[in-house]
Amino acid sequence: MGVWVSMETERVRVRSVQTRMVWSYLLLIVLVVSVLGAAFATLMWNYYYGSAKSSVVQRVESAISLHSRSLSSLTLQDQADYMLQYMVESGSTRIQLLNSEGEIRIDSDGFSPNIRYSTGDVKAAMNGSTGSWTGEDPYFGERVISVTMPLWNDSRVVSMLRYTSSLERVDSMVQKIIQMATFVGFAVILLFLGLSIFLAQRIVKPIQELTRAARYMAEGDWSRRANKRGDDEIGQLAETFNAMVSELNKREKLKNDFISSISHELRTPLTSIKGWSETLKESEPTEDDEEVKLGLSIISKETERLSGLVEDLLDFSKLSARTMELHTEMLDLNGPVKETVHQLAVREEGTRVRLLATFGVGPILIQGDANRIKQVIINLIDNAFKFTAAGGTVRVTTSVISDKAVVIVSDTGSGIDEDDLPHVMDKFYKSSNSYGGSGLGLAICKDIVELHGGEITIDSERGVGTIVKVTLPILYKTEVCD
């Protein structure tokens, strides 16, 4: 129930994101369409009404250029007769002759209605200039465009010619174009609305899947994966998410293997310690001391084994949390290696395995933590003793190769299988010929060496032996003995 509620909450949040995206796209496209539509409407308006005005102005100018000389010498009545006889043309343009007060003397239909104009074009002509005006004719009740030009006699305006053209067809055409543009604008908005919803879903759906998978993971289901729907950023996010889940699964498996392994490794020495403790506790004072010595020896060994396991766990915990601190100083690599060899030389007698050491001449100076370097060498030599049979040899050498400090631990032991070799430094990995342990020793060595800026490599052949090479940055180059 809790998972369902959480998923429903996330779905509402994602829908909110989708809604915001859609509204953002919609607002943007409405703004763009509105600006473009307004620009288009203005352009069409200016084009059609400008063309209508230019047409009327050309007619007026043409008429004046032809008839102004004849009209200027006539009286107002004679001008009316002349206009009807020579200037009236067929078409939709109305011609009116006005007196100097703006009253109609006659129009192209031959009528002289008692009308007086005070429109902008007439007022401009009264003042001696050609004027134009667009609007609804106050007497004929239709939208017109009119151009009025004064007729002069000497230095005064005696009459005016007014050309008027109906805008009915122009208005109809402009209205249709604007309606069409509006329809196209709405169609574009709806198209982009659908496209924005589609794009928002393309973005939001993978996020929903990622959220759903994350929710299942939070509840302990590690089998969920996100579908990769492309190579874009969201596809890369899904791929990264799946890689993260795989890594977490791997770590979970390592944790479970570790718990299983360490439980087994701890159980064996604890059982031995408990058994021998009870045996010694119940032993009669008269019994042979050999049994007591054996029990104490086993308890000592198993206790030492437990101590090693605990140390490995502590080091592993520090390395995993990246809290391990190195107390570095400038030191001679030969120093900690010699100390380690002398410390472990006592194992020759018990194992009948020879431990040989060859050290570089002069100091091999490095910047390192002596105790941690000894820990690495102890682990490597200890492994060599474990896997080398009686009569075999473990060899330790230090040298300088290509301006690098090198420590090599080699043995003539059983070697490592080819299938196991790539994994022996993995955490909790145990090879087929393992002698027990936490499976952390080589992994810890690898991490310590890398913290020093070096690297560790292993070369081995089954039945021949193993060579482990540790390379560290050097501070000073020295000669090497043969």
Helices and strands as residue ranges (DSSP letters): H 2-72, H 76-82, I 83-87, E 93-99, E 104-107, H 120-126, E 131-136, E 143-153, E 156-166, H 168-218, H 233-282, H 289-321, E 329-332, H 334-344, H 347-351, E 354-358, E 365-368, H 370-386, E 393-401, E 404-411, G 421-423, H 441-451, E 455-461, E 465-473
